[in-house]
Structures are given as structure tokens and as C-alpha cells.
Amino acid sequence: MGRITKAVVKFRILILILAAGFVIAGGAFGGDVAEHLRGGTSVPAIGESAEALEQATEQFGIQPPNLVVMAGSDSAAVSDPAVARAGLALTQRLAGEADLVDVYSYWTTPAPALVSTDGRQALIIARVTGEQGAAITRAVTLAEELERADGAFRVRVGGPLIVSHELTETIDRDLRLAEMVVIPLTLLALVVAFGAVVAAGVPLVVGIVAVLAAYVSLKTLTQITDIHIFALNLTTALGFGLAIDYSLFLVRRFREELPRQASTEAALIRTMKTAGETIAVSAATLIGSMAALLIFPHMFLRSFGLAGITVVTGAALGALLVVPALLSVLGPRINRFAVRKVAVGEPDGGRWYRFSHRVMRRPGMVLVAVTGFLLALLLPFLGLVPGAVDDRALPEDNRARAFNDTVRDLFATKEAQPIAVVVPDTGEPAAARTAVTDYAVRLSAIPNVARVDALTGSFVDGRRAFPPNALSQRFADETGTWLSVALDVEPLGSDGERVVQDIRALDAPFEVLVGGDSASVVDAKSAIASRLVPAIVVVVLVNFAILFWAFRSFLVPVKAIILNTLSLTAVFGLMVWVFQDGHLAGLLGFTPTGVLEATTPILMFCVAFGLSIDYEVFVISRVKEEYDNGFDTREAVARGLQRSAGVITTAAALMAIVFLGVATSSVSLIKMFGAGLAIAVLVDAMVIRSTLLPALMVLMGRGNWWPGRRPSRRPVIPADRGPTDDAAPNRGMAGIR
């Protein structure tokens, strides 16, 4: 790190010019990143549902519908001759569009489920072909054209493509608004913390660079793979928050070293060989945690994993290259434009020192009390109902959400998200139609199945309700067939999953593949369950290895893993209590659906666990420095907390501001991520590190450092002993003073 810092000092002007150029180019290149991300709430097909989709596409040329048109008159029934003529004409017009296929409606397939309960509205179902971006653009254009028409026959347009468009627009707009609030608040908090405008400006500048780096990395990743729109807010906030925190540690340490060292360069080298190397270790642990998300086949989780790794790397590089370059140029001017007097460093015997001694007087009692409290907060998590988000993640006044709410209220079935039962080979043609009819009859008798459409007609409640018509031919080719199963419950809810399980358990006369959104949820949850333990093992082992390498201690990483897990109990419990069960929904402004997105716990675990390790490294490194300086465990812990707790609390508060900015999003899933991570950071910094950490360390005593550090020619982070860099002996891992 010393050699790297000397190179940064030598080329500081070039580095700053390149950083400025990156800001300009990054803003131009990444400004439209939201348009390149994949939207939607539907769960990607995995396992059998993916096989069903692939087979249906290749053999029958069909895919799930993605456009829903609701048409009718407020004053006449859909069966009224004038309304029926207009409805049939609209259906035929849409069927004639080059990029619309599989178009059907009540006026071509007179199923009662396609008519509203008041008899005045009917549905037209269709699929827009092409790549998702082009399909969304076409759907939005078509919606504007159809809804613009005046007259008694009124048309409204919705469906998955419109939901995807609205999610993208809402998330992008929320992000811009959050940035307008978070950046000024962060600057204000930094000015209060540092007492000087210039010192406060350095972390903010690097944070803005990190945001642009997040935009660029996300857009670059979209050229390689699909990245979900939900990754935008969280990874941008993560990059900004980490850049702020890392820069905060560096600037604080640099200001402390300036009066101690002979020159600006010496102060900077000491800063980077202590705080800088600690940041490198912390970033490595967080990257290792994010990498565990790549184990899962879910595009949603892989998006966060890939984007998270790139933005953490960008934040660390910004802190380790741009910050020292800025500090080298500023030197003592880092303290310019002081607005209040702030003590540099933490005096011995301060409030954190006294508080830690109070904790360590009764460590067993503190350990039991705080652990019991955190485990009590976990209790609601035992009632977790994993599922998937739908359009209700959007605010109630959103056009796509309002359309779907109207359809929910007026129509009994969910026509836009049917379950597809694919039969690649029906066997003997002569017996196939009879077998299909028998199978469709039994499918239609399954609870919560509203209707089954098949080659031989439409089936409701265990009987054939309508004979086959011209559109029925789309359900078969020369060798196979498929059946469309419409539900009368939410397809992405637990009732929809139960229908999939009932269909798969039903004895079929041929080999079948069950697909559709409901089946995708079932298969996605199964994939998560099968990979959950390996992912947790990866997170634990990577963090254990890095911390063992850094501290040469067995118990330090074990303790860190235990404490980090405890810090997540409050987050997991509150996620279920608030966002699944709906407590505080009115206050926070979201609609509870009774389920929690199935990927949320593992995503929250990886991100929050990595952030907690960050703070663990900063505290333990400072405690280890004091221990190496000759203090016993009790005194080393007290002095280490006194010198690190203040800056860590400030860093946690800044990170919480960033995540609470994310929590202002009007999309409920993004709101949950922001609120959950803000709580995780605050609980970890203000509860775990201030109470459980000193209690455990004093109980373990000298065992904290077992088996002890072996002699090393090049320590991870040298202790801060002596006034100059050359005078510092190789005593171990130092922290942030």
C-alpha cells in the first residue's frame, strides 16, 4: 500500500483528470441506464417451468400473453349489438397488427370469465412479439393510441408490458428524487462530522463518482446479460454509501496524521497503510458476500450479485485512488472553511471508553439480555410466506396498478397469467382427443382453476362449458398439444402455487410440463431452497478466510460471523412483520400482499452481512492495535472502541441516510430493501458493536487472538507506533483512530 500511495502521489494530477473525465463520460454513457435494464415483476422461468416455456415456444410458437385490453361501455352490456360490433372490430384490428399474436376476446371466445361482473366490460388478451424493450415501446404506443379515442366505447390497456414500463419509469424517477434529497443531507452530515467544508466535500465527491461508476457498470453488464431494474436503486445506493464511508475513514485518519508526520506525503502514506488497507480488506469481504448471489440461477439475484461486485469494487478503487490523490493536492487545506471546532482524534477516557467498561463489568448479563432481545425480534420471521411481487408493488395511483386493480375487482379470473400445461407428445392420434378432454375435465375441477382452454373446447368446474372454435386449433400441432389454465386467484400468490402443485400431482394420460408465472414461483423457490445452504457456506467461508488472514486469529472471524448473524435477526423479523403482514403499511405507503419476495432474505443476508463485516474489521483492527501496544484485553477493547466507535457511528448514520433515501421509493420492494438495510446498519453499529462485541471479547480474553499472529515479513496492516512511517514496527493489523 505504501508503494501504491507513492505512485498515486506522483500521478495525482493525472488521476484527478481521469476521474473528472470519467464523471463527464460516465454521466453521458450511463445516464439512460434504466432504459436498458429488464423490468417486470414476473419470476423468470427455472427448472420445469423453463422447459415448458421452451417447449411451448419451439413446438407451438406460443408464449405467455403480455397485453390486456379492457373495452366496453359504461351504459350498455358487452352483448349489446353496437358494443359487440365495436368489440369484435377492435379484436380483429389488433389481430391484424403485424407484431401482435394470439389475440382473443369475449367477442371471439364467448367465455363468461372474459366479461366483468357488471356485464359492461370485456377483456381482449394478446401478446406483443419481439425483444422486451421493443415490445414495451410498442405496447405503450398502442395504449396511448387506443386510450386516446373518444366515444361511448371506452378502451383501457394494461398487462405485464405496461407494468414493466411503469416500474422502470417509477424506479428511475424515485432514484432521481432520492439523489436530490440524499446528497444535500449527506453533505450536511459530513460538515457536522468534520466541522470543515473542504473535508466534508472529499467523501461527497468520491460518492458522486461511485454513483456514476454504478451507472456505467450496470449499463455495461446489460451488454453481457440481463440485469433487473430492481438492482438500480440498491446498487447505486450501495456504491454511494460505501464510497462515503470509505472516504470518511481516510479523511478522518489523514487529518489526525497531518500534525504527527513530517510531510503531507508521510501523513498520506500512514493513512493508507492503516485505514487504506483496512478498507481493502473490508471491500474484499463484501465482494465475497455478494459473489454468493451468483450461485443462484435467478436473474434477479444474479443481477444484484454482478452489479454489487462491480459497484463495491468501484467504491473501493475510488477511495484508494481518488481520495489519496485529492488529499495529496489539498494537504493542510483539508481543514479549510471550518464551521465549527471538531477535536481531531478521540481522547482517552471518553464516553465510548466509559460505556464499554460498564458493559464489560457484567458481560454475561449484557450478552444474554441483548441476544434475547434480538432473537425476540426474529420471531415474526418464523411466519415467513415466500412468494413473488406483482403489480401491487407499484403505488395505488399508478396507471398500471390502477388498471390491474380494476381487473381484480371486475373480473373473476387472471387471464393474463395462465398456467400452461404442455404435452409434447399425445401418442396415438385417434385416442388423443378423448384423452385431452378427460384430462381437461379433471384439471378444471381443481380448486381455484377458473377455466381450462384446450383443443377440444373450454372446461369449467369439471365439465365442458364451450365446444371448440376456430381459435382452438392453436392448442395442437401434429404430435402434441397444450392446455391453458386460467386461475381465479392471484397467480403469484400462495394459492396460485398450490394450483401448480395440484396439477403436477394429478395423474396425466401423457408426459406433461407445467409452466407459467405460478409454476415459475414454485420452481424459483425450489431452486432457492436447494442452493441456500451452499450460498450461506460460501459467505461464511469467504469472510472467515479473509478475517483469519487479516488477524491471524481463529476466534475473531467466528465471533464476527456470530455477531453479524445476530444483527440480521431484527431485519428479518421486521421485514415479515411490516412488509408481509402489513403493519405500518398505511404509514409507509405500500400495499401488503401477504407474501415476502422469495429472494429477499438471501439478498438481504448477503448485503447486510457484508456491510456488518465492514464495521467489524474497523473495530477489531483498532482493538488489536491497542492489544499489540501492550494493553490487556479489557483496556484494549475500551481504548479501541473509544478510537473507532465515533467514526463508525458516523459512517453508519451516513449509510442509513443513503438507504433511507432508497426507502422513500414508491415501489414497495425497493422501499423494503432500503428500510431493511438502514435498520441492519444501525443495529450493527449501535447495538452489536457497542454491547455484544465488548462483552464477548472480554469473556474470551486472550483467546481472542488464538492461535496468535505468526511472524510475517509483510503484515496486513502495520500498527501505528511512532511518529513516522519508517519507525513503525510490524505488530499487526491497525485500525482507524
SULKAMO-V356430 format. One record per helix or strand of 3 or more residues. SS is the DSSP state (2 for helix, 1 for strand). FROM is the first residue (numbers start at 1). TO is the last residue. If there is no record, write none. Layout:
ss-><SS | SS>
from-><FROM | FROM>
to-><TO | TO>
This chain:
ss-><2 | 2 | 2 | 2 | 1 | 2 | 1 | 2 | 1 | 2 | 1 | 2 | 2 | 2 | 2 | 2 | 2 | 2 | 2 | 2 | 2 | 1 | 2 | 1 | 1 | 1 | 2 | 1 | 2 | 1 | 2 | 2 | 2 | 2 | 2 | 2>
from-><2 | 12 | 33 | 48 | 67 | 81 | 100 | 112 | 121 | 132 | 154 | 160 | 197 | 231 | 264 | 299 | 351 | 363 | 391 | 399 | 415 | 419 | 429 | 449 | 457 | 463 | 470 | 481 | 494 | 513 | 517 | 554 | 585 | 600 | 633 | 668>
to-><10 | 30 | 36 | 60 | 72 | 95 | 105 | 114 | 128 | 148 | 158 | 194 | 222 | 258 | 295 | 335 | 361 | 383 | 393 | 410 | 417 | 423 | 444 | 454 | 460 | 466 | 475 | 487 | 505 | 515 | 551 | 580 | 588 | 628 | 663 | 705>
